Amino acid sequence: MKRCSKIIGTGGYLPETVRTNDDISKLVDTNDEWIFERTGIKTRRIAGPNESAASMSEIAARQAIKAAGIEAGEIDLIIVATGTPDRVYPSTACMLQHRLEIQNCVSFDIQAACSGSIFALSIADQYIKSGAADKVLVVGAELCSRLVDWTDRGTCILFGDGAGAVLLDSSDEFGILSTHIHSDGAFEDLLYCPNPQVATEENKAEKGFITMKGNEVFKVAVNTLGRIVDETLSANSLEKSDIDWLVPHQANTRIIAATARKLKMSMDQVILTLENQGNTSSASVLLALNEGVRDGRIERGQLILLEAFGAGFTWGSALIKY
């Protein structure tokens, strides 16, 4: 019997606090029209002072577990993708495991910036296919608002907080058809967040905020995501018209629109959450997938293309028969 990975549950969590473009215009020289025209963002969610990556992960994870109809103790592996862990160590995944009251389970974090959830799905898929795990919980959770310099107009308009989750189970039916992940450290200075606590003499004056050269990142992202579309279709001997839904990383509507054009897809076939969530980094793809599933747009049997691009640079895709 062929072992495959199949999504059996999804979940998501967004903090209650909403920060609008008008709110941001009181902090920096900008306005709602300028932000929306360039990014497609109207509002984003901001975590409360008592919220953490682990607490948000728990809410999203419990939704996915309930949707899957299983007990938390059945989970063999937890992977949390995050660039904003609660602690350097232990991992947020270990903290989530404790919150879910699971004892016999392996848990670890991965860090691939905005591509984190795709990387985590790829790892989970390999664990299941190899027989090393049966049920895997994958979570993307970010507190981007705490890495943003709210006086930097180029970055503070972009990011929001949240967590998304999927539960995978082993199956003899195809679920995840293929995953494709890549990285190239040559672009490390175009998008990064320093760690002041381990700074060298060369960069010790840098603060721990997201730094981005937006125009350069945009150009590389559009070209790279175009290539990952071709790679994914070729690996599965599919045509562009075979894809039912595009579930992209929610970074910028222009980047998303360019990928949709590459697939010759209408924007009506794209799950968009960007306008009211902003860029939630590694959480964004899973949050968008959860929204599409829960509002009924994504149906069983459909082909879904997930893709993301992030700092590193990292990029990747997952082709799923839902």
C-alpha positions in Angstrom: 0.0 0.0 0.0 1.4 3.4 -1.0 1.7 5.8 1.9 0.5 9.4 1.2 -0.2 12.5 3.2 -3.8 13.7 3.3 -5.2 16.8 5.0 -7.9 15.8 7.4 -8.3 19.1 9.3 -7.5 22.8 9.2 -7.6 25.6 11.7 -6.7 29.3 12.2 -6.6 32.1 14.6 -6.4 35.9 14.3 -6.0 38.3 17.3 -9.0 40.5 18.1 -7.1 43.9 17.7 -7.4 45.4 14.3 -5.0 48.0 13.1 -6.2 50.0 10.0 -4.2 51.9 7.5 -5.6 55.1 9.0 -4.2 54.0 12.4 -0.8 53.6 10.8 -1.1 57.0 9.1 -1.0 58.5 12.6 2.4 56.9 13.1 4.2 57.5 9.8 3.7 59.7 6.7 1.3 57.6 4.7 -2.5 57.1 4.0 -5.0 54.4 3.3 -5.0 55.0 -0.5 -1.2 54.8 -0.8 -0.9 51.6 1.3 -3.8 49.8 -0.5 -2.7 50.7 -4.0 0.8 49.4 -3.4 0.0 46.3 -1.2 -3.6 45.5 -1.3 -3.8 45.7 2.5 -6.5 47.6 4.4 -6.2 46.2 7.9 -4.1 43.7 9.9 -4.5 41.9 13.2 -2.2 42.7 16.2 -1.6 40.3 19.0 -2.4 41.4 22.5 0.2 41.8 25.2 -0.6 38.3 26.7 -0.7 36.5 23.4 2.2 34.4 22.1 3.2 32.2 19.2 2.3 29.2 21.4 -1.0 30.5 22.6 -2.1 31.4 19.0 -0.8 28.0 17.8 -2.9 26.2 20.4 -6.1 27.8 19.2 -5.4 27.1 15.5 -4.3 23.5 16.4 -7.4 22.7 18.4 -9.6 23.8 15.5 -7.7 21.5 13.2 -7.8 18.6 15.6 -11.6 19.1 16.1 -12.1 19.3 12.3 -10.2 16.1 11.8 -12.3 14.3 14.4 -9.3 12.8 16.3 -7.8 13.1 19.8 -4.8 15.2 20.3 -2.9 12.2 21.7 -3.0 10.5 18.3 -0.6 13.1 16.9 2.9 11.7 16.3 4.7 14.8 15.2 4.3 18.6 15.6 6.1 21.0 13.4 5.8 24.7 14.0 7.0 27.2 11.4 7.8 30.5 13.0 10.3 33.4 12.8 8.9 34.8 16.1 9.3 32.0 18.6 8.3 32.7 22.2 11.8 31.6 23.4 15.1 30.8 21.7 14.6 27.4 23.3 12.6 25.4 24.0 10.9 25.4 20.7 7.4 26.8 20.3 6.4 23.3 19.1 7.4 21.8 22.4 5.4 24.5 24.2 2.5 23.7 22.0 2.8 20.0 22.7 2.6 20.7 26.4 -0.5 22.9 25.9 -2.2 20.1 24.0 -1.3 17.7 26.8 0.5 15.3 24.4 3.4 13.3 25.8 4.4 10.7 23.3 5.2 13.0 20.4 8.1 14.6 18.6 8.0 18.4 18.3 10.3 20.9 16.7 10.3 24.3 15.0 11.6 25.3 11.6 12.5 28.8 10.4 12.1 29.5 6.7 10.5 33.0 7.0 7.4 33.4 4.9 8.0 30.0 3.2 7.9 28.3 6.6 4.5 26.5 6.2 5.5 25.1 2.8 8.8 23.8 4.2 6.9 22.3 7.2 4.4 20.6 4.9 7.2 19.2 2.9 8.9 17.8 6.0 5.7 16.4 7.3 5.0 14.7 4.0 8.4 13.0 4.0 7.8 11.7 7.6 4.5 10.2 6.6 5.7 8.7 3.3 8.6 7.1 5.1 6.5 5.6 7.7 8.1 7.6 10.5 4.8 9.2 11.5 1.1 8.7 10.8 -0.5 11.9 12.0 1.4 15.2 11.8 0.3 18.6 13.0 1.7 21.5 11.0 1.4 25.1 12.4 2.5 28.4 11.1 2.5 31.1 13.8 3.8 34.7 13.8 3.9 37.8 15.9 5.3 40.0 13.1 4.1 43.2 14.9 6.8 42.7 17.5 9.5 42.7 14.8 8.3 45.8 13.0 9.7 49.2 13.5 6.5 51.3 13.6 8.4 54.3 12.4 9.6 52.6 9.2 6.9 53.2 6.5 8.4 50.6 4.2 7.7 47.7 6.5 5.2 48.7 9.2 2.3 48.8 6.7 2.8 45.2 5.6 2.7 42.8 8.6 0.2 41.2 10.9 -0.1 38.5 13.4 -1.9 35.1 13.4 -1.6 31.3 13.3 -2.8 28.7 10.8 -2.8 24.9 11.2 -3.3 21.7 9.2 -3.5 18.1 10.4 -2.1 15.4 8.1 -2.8 11.7 8.2 -1.4 8.8 6.3 -3.6 7.5 3.5 -3.5 5.2 0.5 -5.1 8.1 -1.4 -3.1 11.0 -2.8 -3.4 14.2 -0.8 -0.1 16.0 -1.1 0.9 15.2 -4.6 4.3 16.9 -4.4 6.3 19.6 -2.6 9.1 21.7 -4.0 11.4 23.8 -1.7 14.4 25.9 -2.4 16.7 28.5 -0.9 19.5 30.9 -1.9 21.4 32.8 0.7 23.0 35.1 -1.8 20.0 37.5 -1.2 20.3 37.5 2.6 20.7 41.3 2.8 17.5 42.2 0.8 15.1 41.0 3.6 16.3 40.2 7.1 15.8 40.7 10.8 18.9 41.1 13.0 19.4 39.3 16.3 21.0 42.0 18.5 21.8 39.5 21.2 24.4 37.7 19.1 25.5 40.7 17.0 29.1 40.9 15.8 31.3 44.0 15.9 30.2 44.6 12.3 26.5 44.8 13.0 26.2 45.4 16.7 24.4 48.7 16.2 21.4 47.1 14.4 18.1 46.8 16.2 16.0 43.7 16.0 13.5 45.0 13.4 12.6 43.7 9.9 14.7 45.3 7.2 13.6 45.1 3.6 14.6 46.5 0.2 11.1 46.2 -1.2 11.6 46.8 -4.9 14.4 44.3 -5.2 12.5 41.7 -3.2 9.4 42.2 -5.5 11.4 41.5 -8.6 13.0 38.4 -7.4 9.7 37.1 -5.9 7.8 37.4 -9.1 10.4 35.6 -11.2 11.0 32.9 -8.6 7.3 32.1 -8.1 6.9 31.9 -11.8 9.6 29.2 -12.0 8.1 27.2 -9.1 4.8 27.1 -10.9 6.4 25.6 -13.9 8.4 23.1 -11.8 5.3 21.9 -9.9 3.2 21.5 -13.0 6.0 19.6 -14.9 6.7 17.3 -11.9 3.0 16.2 -11.9 2.5 16.2 -15.7 -0.3 18.8 -15.4 -1.6 21.7 -17.4 -2.3 25.1 -15.9 -6.0 24.6 -16.4 -5.9 21.5 -14.1 -5.4 23.7 -11.0 -8.7 24.6 -9.3 -7.3 27.0 -6.6 -4.2 29.0 -6.0 -3.5 29.5 -2.2 -0.5 31.9 -2.2 1.5 33.5 0.5 -0.2 36.8 1.3 2.5 39.4 0.8 1.4 41.7 -2.0 -1.5 41.7 -4.4 0.8 42.5 -7.3 2.9 39.5 -6.6 -0.1 37.3 -6.2 -1.7 38.6 -9.4 1.5 37.9 -11.3 1.5 34.3 -10.2 -2.2 34.0 -11.2 -1.4 35.3 -14.6 1.3 32.7 -14.9 -1.3 30.1 -14.3 -3.8 31.8 -16.6 -6.1 31.9 -13.6 -8.8 34.4 -12.8 -8.4 36.1 -9.4 -11.7 34.5 -8.5 -9.7 31.2 -8.3 -7.2 32.7 -5.8 -7.8 32.6 -2.0 -7.0 36.2 -0.9 -6.8 37.1 2.8 -4.3 39.9 2.4 -6.7 42.8 2.5 -7.8 42.2 6.1 -4.9 40.2 7.5 -1.7 41.7 6.0 1.4 39.6 5.7 1.4 37.0 8.5 4.6 35.4 7.2 4.7 31.6 7.8 1.1 31.6 9.0 -0.4 33.2 5.8 -0.7 30.2 3.5 -2.3 28.0 6.2 -4.7 30.8 7.2 -5.7 31.3 3.6 -6.2 27.5 3.2 -8.3 27.3 6.3 -10.5 30.2 5.1 -11.1 28.6 1.8 -12.0 25.3 3.3 -14.2 26.7 6.0 -16.2 29.0 3.7 -16.8 26.1 1.3 -14.9 27.4 -1.7 -12.3 24.6 -1.5 -14.0 21.3 -1.9 -12.8 17.7 -1.7 -11.2 16.4 -4.8 -10.0 19.7 -6.1 -6.4 20.5 -7.0 -4.9 23.2 -4.8 -1.5 24.9 -5.4 0.1 26.4 -2.3 3.1 28.6 -2.9 5.3 31.0 -0.9 8.4 33.2 -1.0 10.4 34.6 1.9 13.6 35.9 3.4 16.6 33.7 2.8 15.6 33.8 0.1 13.4 30.7 0.5 10.6 29.6 -1.8 8.4 26.6 -2.3 5.1 25.0 -3.4 2.8 22.2 -2.4 0.4 20.6 -4.8 -2.5 19.1 -3.0 -5.5 17.1 -4.0 -7.9 18.2 -1.2 
